[in-house]
Amino acid sequence: DRANGKMYYNYETQEGVTDELPGLSVFYKDENGDVFHTYSTYARGLDILVGVYNFLDLVPKGRDENPDATMDWVRRHDEY
């Protein structure tokens, strides 16, 4: 799909291709060694892990993010 400008993310095919998108999966390994996928979340479902977001959600202007690109403020050390 990447060659066609599409990718599968958050349980659906989406337009556009990017190298990184957020996601979290949780697994459980029982005493027999069997592994179970117990939970996954993507995009806005990860907000709870960014502690400052919980505070910003309480203030009048909130996160004050661009609604079309909520993480466009992020700058990785090798992208400055």
Backbone as JSON Lines, residues from 0, in Angstrom:
{"i":0,"aa":"D","n":[0.8,-1.2,0.0],"ca":[0.0,0.0,0.0],"c":[0.85,1.27,0.0]}
{"i":1,"aa":"R","n":[2.07,1.2,0.58],"ca":[2.91,2.4,0.65],"c":[3.19,2.96,-0.74]}
{"i":2,"aa":"A","n":[3.37,2.09,-1.71],"ca":[3.65,2.55,-3.07],"c":[2.46,3.32,-3.65]}
{"i":3,"aa":"N","n":[1.27,3.02,-3.17],"ca":[0.06,3.71,-3.63],"c":[-0.29,4.92,-2.78]}
{"i":4,"aa":"G","n":[0.58,5.28,-1.83],"ca":[0.32,6.43,-0.98],"c":[-0.68,6.15,0.13]}
{"i":5,"aa":"K","n":[-0.84,4.88,0.48],"ca":[-1.77,4.5,1.54],"c":[-1.06,3.6,2.54]}
{"i":6,"aa":"M","n":[-1.6,3.59,3.75],"ca":[-1.04,2.69,4.76],"c":[-2.14,2.25,5.72]}
{"i":7,"aa":"Y","n":[-1.93,1.11,6.35],"ca":[-2.88,0.58,7.32],"c":[-2.45,1.02,8.71]}
{"i":8,"aa":"Y","n":[-3.31,1.76,9.39],"ca":[-3.01,2.28,10.73],"c":[-4.31,2.5,11.48]}
{"i":9,"aa":"N","n":[-4.31,2.16,12.74],"ca":[-5.48,2.33,13.6],"c":[-6.69,1.6,13.03]}
{"i":10,"aa":"Y","n":[-6.45,0.39,12.56],"ca":[-7.49,-0.52,12.08],"c":[-8.19,-0.07,10.8]}
{"i":11,"aa":"E","n":[-7.52,0.78,10.02],"ca":[-8.11,1.18,8.74],"c":[-7.02,1.63,7.78]}
{"i":12,"aa":"T","n":[-7.33,1.6,6.49],"ca":[-6.42,2.11,5.48],"c":[-6.57,3.62,5.42]}
{"i":13,"aa":"Q","n":[-5.44,4.31,5.47],"ca":[-5.45,5.77,5.47],"c":[-4.6,6.31,4.34]}
{"i":14,"aa":"E","n":[-4.97,7.49,3.88],"ca":[-4.2,8.17,2.84],"c":[-2.91,8.72,3.45]}
{"i":15,"aa":"G","n":[-1.86,8.76,2.65],"ca":[-0.59,9.32,3.11],"c":[0.29,8.25,3.72]}
{"i":16,"aa":"V","n":[1.57,8.5,3.63],"ca":[2.55,7.55,4.16],"c":[3.52,8.32,5.03]}
{"i":17,"aa":"T","n":[3.86,7.77,6.16],"ca":[4.83,8.37,7.06],"c":[5.71,7.27,7.64]}
{"i":18,"aa":"D","n":[6.87,7.64,8.14],"ca":[7.78,6.65,8.69],"c":[7.4,6.21,10.1]}
{"i":19,"aa":"E","n":[6.77,7.1,10.88],"ca":[6.44,6.77,12.26],"c":[5.04,7.24,12.62]}
{"i":20,"aa":"L","n":[4.32,6.4,13.32],"ca":[3.02,6.75,13.9],"c":[2.95,6.09,15.27]}
{"i":21,"aa":"P","n":[2.33,6.74,16.25],"ca":[2.31,6.18,17.6],"c":[1.35,5.01,17.74]}
{"i":22,"aa":"G","n":[1.73,4.09,18.59],"ca":[0.87,2.96,18.91],"c":[1.43,2.23,20.12]}
{"i":23,"aa":"L","n":[0.57,1.52,20.81],"ca":[0.97,0.76,21.99],"c":[0.17,-0.53,22.03]}
{"i":24,"aa":"S","n":[0.87,-1.63,22.2],"ca":[0.21,-2.92,22.38],"c":[0.67,-3.54,23.68]}
{"i":25,"aa":"V","n":[-0.23,-4.26,24.33],"ca":[0.06,-4.92,25.6],"c":[-0.14,-6.42,25.41]}
{"i":26,"aa":"F","n":[0.8,-7.19,25.95],"ca":[0.75,-8.64,25.84],"c":[0.87,-9.26,27.23]}
{"i":27,"aa":"Y","n":[0.31,-10.46,27.38],"ca":[0.4,-11.2,28.63],"c":[0.93,-12.6,28.32]}
{"i":28,"aa":"K","n":[1.92,-13.04,29.08],"ca":[2.47,-14.37,28.91],"c":[2.08,-15.2,30.13]}
{"i":29,"aa":"D","n":[1.35,-16.29,29.92],"ca":[0.91,-17.1,31.05],"c":[1.98,-18.1,31.46]}
{"i":30,"aa":"E","n":[1.67,-18.87,32.49],"ca":[2.66,-19.82,33.04],"c":[3.02,-20.93,32.08]}
{"i":31,"aa":"N","n":[2.21,-21.17,31.05],"ca":[2.52,-22.17,30.03],"c":[3.37,-21.61,28.9]}
{"i":32,"aa":"G","n":[3.63,-20.3,28.93],"ca":[4.4,-19.67,27.89],"c":[3.56,-19.15,26.73]}
{"i":33,"aa":"D","n":[2.25,-19.3,26.83],"ca":[1.36,-18.78,25.79],"c":[1.27,-17.26,25.91]}
{"i":34,"aa":"V","n":[1.35,-16.57,24.78],"ca":[1.32,-15.11,24.76],"c":[-0.03,-14.65,24.2]}
{"i":35,"aa":"F","n":[-0.63,-13.68,24.9],"ca":[-1.93,-13.15,24.5],"c":[-1.83,-11.65,24.27]}
{"i":36,"aa":"H","n":[-2.4,-11.21,23.18],"ca":[-2.49,-9.77,22.89],"c":[-3.72,-9.27,23.63]}
{"i":37,"aa":"T","n":[-3.53,-8.4,24.63],"ca":[-4.64,-7.99,25.48],"c":[-5.18,-6.6,25.18]}
{"i":38,"aa":"Y","n":[-4.37,-5.75,24.53],"ca":[-4.82,-4.37,24.34],"c":[-3.95,-3.68,23.3]}
{"i":39,"aa":"S","n":[-4.56,-2.83,22.5],"ca":[-3.82,-1.95,21.59],"c":[-4.54,-0.61,21.52]}
{"i":40,"aa":"T","n":[-3.77,0.44,21.36],"ca":[-4.34,1.77,21.15],"c":[-3.4,2.56,20.25]}
{"i":41,"aa":"Y","n":[-3.96,3.51,19.55],"ca":[-3.2,4.29,18.59],"c":[-3.6,5.75,18.69]}
{"i":42,"aa":"A","n":[-2.75,6.61,18.16],"ca":[-3.05,8.05,18.05],"c":[-3.48,8.63,19.39]}
{"i":43,"aa":"R","n":[-4.68,9.21,19.44],"ca":[-5.12,9.91,20.64],"c":[-5.32,8.98,21.83]}
{"i":44,"aa":"G","n":[-5.35,7.7,21.65],"ca":[-5.48,6.77,22.76],"c":[-4.25,6.71,23.65]}
{"i":45,"aa":"L","n":[-3.16,7.31,23.22],"ca":[-1.92,7.31,23.99],"c":[-1.76,8.55,24.86]}
{"i":46,"aa":"D","n":[-2.71,9.46,24.82],"ca":[-2.61,10.72,25.56],"c":[-2.32,10.51,27.05]}
{"i":47,"aa":"I","n":[-2.89,9.49,27.62],"ca":[-2.75,9.26,29.06],"c":[-1.28,9.05,29.45]}
{"i":48,"aa":"L","n":[-0.45,8.64,28.52],"ca":[0.97,8.41,28.82],"c":[1.8,9.68,28.78]}
{"i":49,"aa":"V","n":[1.25,10.75,28.26],"ca":[1.95,12.04,28.23],"c":[1.37,12.87,29.38]}
{"i":50,"aa":"G","n":[2.02,12.82,30.53],"ca":[1.49,13.42,31.75],"c":[1.05,14.86,31.63]}
{"i":51,"aa":"V","n":[1.81,15.68,30.92],"ca":[1.45,17.1,30.82],"c":[0.13,17.29,30.08]}
{"i":52,"aa":"Y","n":[-0.23,16.37,29.18],"ca":[-1.51,16.49,28.48],"c":[-2.68,16.46,29.47]}
{"i":53,"aa":"N","n":[-2.58,15.65,30.5],"ca":[-3.66,15.56,31.49],"c":[-3.88,16.92,32.16]}
{"i":54,"aa":"F","n":[-2.81,17.65,32.4],"ca":[-2.92,18.99,32.98],"c":[-3.46,19.99,31.94]}
{"i":55,"aa":"L","n":[-2.88,19.98,30.75],"ca":[-3.29,20.93,29.72],"c":[-4.77,20.79,29.36]}
{"i":56,"aa":"D","n":[-5.3,19.6,29.45],"ca":[-6.71,19.39,29.14],"c":[-7.63,20.1,30.12]}
{"i":57,"aa":"L","n":[-7.09,20.57,31.25],"ca":[-7.9,21.26,32.26],"c":[-7.9,22.77,32.11]}
{"i":58,"aa":"V","n":[-6.93,23.33,31.39],"ca":[-6.79,24.78,31.31],"c":[-7.58,25.34,30.12]}
{"i":59,"aa":"P","n":[-7.9,26.65,30.14],"ca":[-8.8,27.23,29.13],"c":[-8.4,26.99,27.68]}
{"i":60,"aa":"K","n":[-7.13,27.16,27.32],"ca":[-6.74,26.97,25.91],"c":[-6.35,25.53,25.62]}
{"i":61,"aa":"G","n":[-6.34,24.7,26.64],"ca":[-6.02,23.3,26.44],"c":[-4.64,23.11,25.85]}
{"i":62,"aa":"R","n":[-4.53,22.2,24.94],"ca":[-3.24,21.91,24.3],"c":[-2.88,22.94,23.25]}
{"i":63,"aa":"D","n":[-3.85,23.67,22.76],"ca":[-3.63,24.71,21.75],"c":[-2.86,24.16,20.55]}
{"i":64,"aa":"E","n":[-3.21,22.96,20.14],"ca":[-2.55,22.31,19.02],"c":[-3.31,22.57,17.72]}
{"i":65,"aa":"N","n":[-2.61,22.43,16.62],"ca":[-3.22,22.48,15.3],"c":[-4.12,21.24,15.18]}
{"i":66,"aa":"P","n":[-5.42,21.39,14.98],"ca":[-6.31,20.23,14.94],"c":[-6.03,19.28,13.78]}
{"i":67,"aa":"D","n":[-5.37,19.75,12.73],"ca":[-5.05,18.89,11.59],"c":[-3.71,18.2,11.74]}
{"i":68,"aa":"A","n":[-2.89,18.64,12.68],"ca":[-1.56,18.05,12.89],"c":[-1.19,18.21,14.37]}
{"i":69,"aa":"T","n":[-1.82,17.42,15.21],"ca":[-1.71,17.63,16.65],"c":[-0.3,17.47,17.2]}
{"i":70,"aa":"M","n":[0.53,16.74,16.54],"ca":[1.9,16.53,17.05],"c":[2.93,17.28,16.23]}
{"i":71,"aa":"D","n":[2.54,18.3,15.48],"ca":[3.51,19.0,14.63],"c":[4.53,19.81,15.42]}
{"i":72,"aa":"W","n":[4.34,19.94,16.72],"ca":[5.31,20.65,17.57],"c":[6.5,19.76,17.93]}
{"i":73,"aa":"V","n":[6.38,18.45,17.74],"ca":[7.44,17.51,18.13],"c":[8.66,17.69,17.22]}
{"i":74,"aa":"R","n":[9.83,17.76,17.82],"ca":[11.1,17.82,17.09],"c":[12.04,16.79,17.69]}
{"i":75,"aa":"R","n":[12.4,15.8,16.92],"ca":[13.34,14.79,17.4],"c":[14.76,15.32,17.27]}
{"i":76,"aa":"H","n":[15.65,14.78,18.07],"ca":[17.02,15.32,18.13],"c":[17.72,15.34,16.78]}
{"i":77,"aa":"D","n":[17.35,14.45,15.88],"ca":[18.03,14.41,14.57],"c":[17.22,15.1,13.47]}
{"i":78,"aa":"E","n":[16.18,15.84,13.84],"ca":[15.35,16.52,12.84],"c":[15.34,18.03,13.0]}
{"i":79,"aa":"Y","n":[16.16,18.6,13.85],"ca":[16.17,20.05,14.05],"c":[16.79,20.75,12.87]}
